[in-house]
Every structure is written in C-alpha cells, then in structure tokens.
Amino acid sequence: MVNLPDPARYGLHKLLVAAERGPRHVKYHKDVLQALALIEWHLERAPELLAQAWTDLASRGTGWEKRARASLKAAPTTLRDIVSQFEAMAG
C-alpha cells in the first residue's frame, strides 16, 4: 500500500515550502508553479476540497496563512487569474 497526500492539501503545502525556502532558492519558483497547478485543478473541479484544505491551514495560525499568501504573490503575471480566483474563494 502507498500513502499519497491529498492533492488539495499538497498544493497548499507547496506554497508553505516555497515560503520557507525563500525566493533565492533554486526550487522556489517550481514550488509556486506546482502549487498553482494543483490549486487551478481544484478550483475547476473540486473547489469544496480546496476550501476545506484552506480552512484547515488558516486554522493553524496566522503564520501559516501569511506564508502561503506570500508565495501566491510570487505567481507569474500569466497566472494571476488563478491567484485571484483562489483569493476570492479563500477570503
């Protein structure tokens, strides 16, 4: 048996990982792009799962939410629409 992470939670986790690494880390932009790919998929197909994952993340403290939002600000301009949709959902 293989345990796989929940994709919605993993997408948000990638935002946290990116923030922890910082923008100078070689994998920073890759982490942000992977997070946005998973977020986009969930916004289109399973927004309720993404909303639940975000509620859980935000309930862990303001530091968690701040780090995730900081990574969202690093999104390329071509992906800002995904960020806007996510922020509208997340509140």
Backbone hydrogen bonds, N-H to C=O, Kabsch-Sander energy under -0.5 kcal/mol:
donor,donor_aa,acceptor,acceptor_aa,energy
4,L,2,V,-0.6
10,Y,6,D,-2.7
11,G,7,P,-2.2
12,L,8,A,-1.7
13,H,9,R,-2.4
14,K,10,Y,-2.2
15,L,11,G,-1.0
16,L,12,L,-1.6
17,V,13,H,-2.7
18,A,14,K,-2.3
19,A,15,L,-2.0
20,E,16,L,-2.4
21,R,17,V,-2.4
22,G,18,A,-2.4
25,H,22,G,-1.7
28,Y,25,H,-1.5
31,D,27,K,-2.5
32,V,28,Y,-2.1
33,L,29,H,-2.6
34,Q,30,K,-2.6
35,A,31,D,-2.4
36,L,32,V,-2.4
37,A,33,L,-2.0
38,L,34,Q,-2.0
39,I,35,A,-2.6
40,E,36,L,-2.8
41,W,37,A,-2.0
42,H,38,L,-2.1
43,L,39,I,-2.7
44,E,40,E,-1.9
45,R,41,W,-2.1
46,A,42,H,-1.7
49,L,46,A,-0.8
50,L,46,A,-1.5
51,A,47,P,-2.7
52,Q,48,E,-2.1
53,A,49,L,-2.2
54,W,50,L,-2.5
55,T,51,A,-2.5
56,D,52,Q,-2.1
57,L,53,A,-2.4
58,A,54,W,-3.1
59,S,55,T,-1.7
60,R,56,D,-0.5
60,R,57,L,-1.5
61,G,58,A,-1.4
64,W,61,G,-0.5
65,E,61,G,-1.5
66,K,62,T,-2.8
67,R,63,G,-2.2
68,A,64,W,-2.2
69,R,65,E,-2.6
70,A,66,K,-2.2
71,S,67,R,-1.7
72,L,68,A,-1.7
73,K,69,R,-1.5
74,A,71,S,-1.2
75,A,72,L,-1.7
79,L,76,P,-2.1
80,R,77,T,-1.2
82,I,79,L,-0.7
83,V,79,L,-1.6
84,S,80,R,-2.7
85,Q,81,D,-2.2
86,F,82,I,-2.6
87,E,83,V,-3.0
88,A,84,S,-2.1
89,M,85,Q,-1.8
90,A,86,F,-3.0
91,G,87,E,-2.1
